Amino acid sequence: MKNDVSKKKKELIRSVRAVLTGALAGSAAAMILLLVCVYAVVKMQSIPYGAITPLSVVMTCLGAFIGGYICGRISRRLGMALGAACGGIMFLIFVGIGLAAGGIIGSVTLIRLALMAASGALGGIAGVNRRR
């Protein structure tokens, strides 16, 4: 009985560690992707203003996929749930940074939450199913 509790506690710690590691790695990847896009926009100088928001959503979703993939590789189980949690934590990180910088929460924010959670879930599935 005591051994079961210890085993569940280890699994919980492993899952939390996987989600946090994936979220931090995915956030770093998304920031790098966003910086590359900013550089490309500055060099092009003719991109329409309306294309900036969808471009940032796509880059953060790619980052969430990478974070979910890393989370799935670390945990090796529950890829969809842990990947979605990883995407949700990344969303909270980006919203927190945006609000601290003076941004507002709009309709795109809820769409970004859904897309980042879905991207993280897909990355988690891919990470769990990847062969060693």
Residue pairs with C-beta under 8 A, 6 or more apart in sequence:
14 74
14 75
15 75
15 78
15 82
17 74
18 71
18 72
18 74
18 75
18 82
18 86
19 71
19 75
19 82
19 85
19 86
19 89
20 89
21 70
21 71
21 74
22 67
22 68
22 69
22 70
22 71
22 72
22 74
22 82
22 83
22 86
22 120
22 124
23 67
23 71
23 86
23 89
23 90
23 93
24 67
25 66
25 67
25 70
26 63
26 64
26 65
26 66
26 67
26 68
26 70
26 86
26 87
26 90
26 120
26 123
27 63
27 67
27 90
27 93
27 94
29 62
29 63
29 66
29 67
30 59
30 60
30 62
30 63
30 64
30 66
30 67
30 90
30 94
31 63
33 59
33 62
33 63
34 56
34 59
34 60
37 55
37 56
37 59
41 47
41 52
41 55
53 108
57 108
57 111
57 112
57 115
60 90
60 94
60 112
60 116
61 115
61 116
61 119
62 119
63 90
64 86
64 87
64 90
64 91
64 115
64 116
64 117
64 119
64 120
64 123
65 119
65 120
65 122
65 123
65 126
66 123
67 83
67 86
67 87
67 90
67 120
67 123
68 79
68 82
68 83
68 84
68 86
68 87
68 119
68 120
68 121
68 122
68 123
68 124
68 125
68 126
68 127
69 83
69 123
69 124
69 126
69 127
69 130
70 123
70 127
71 79
71 82
71 83
71 85
71 86
71 120
71 123
71 124
71 127
72 79
72 82
72 83
72 123
72 124
72 125
72 126
72 127
72 128
72 129
72 130
73 127
73 128
73 130
74 127
75 82
75 124
75 128
76 128
77 128
78 124
78 128
79 121
79 124
79 125
79 126
79 127
79 128
79 129
80 121
80 124
80 125
81 121
81 124
82 124
83 120
83 121
83 122
83 123
83 124
83 125
83 127
84 117
84 118
84 120
84 121
84 124
85 120
86 120
86 123
86 124
87 116
87 117
87 118
87 119
87 120
87 121
87 123
88 113
88 116
88 117
88 120
90 116
90 120
91 112
91 113
91 116
91 117
94 112
95 105
95 109
99 105
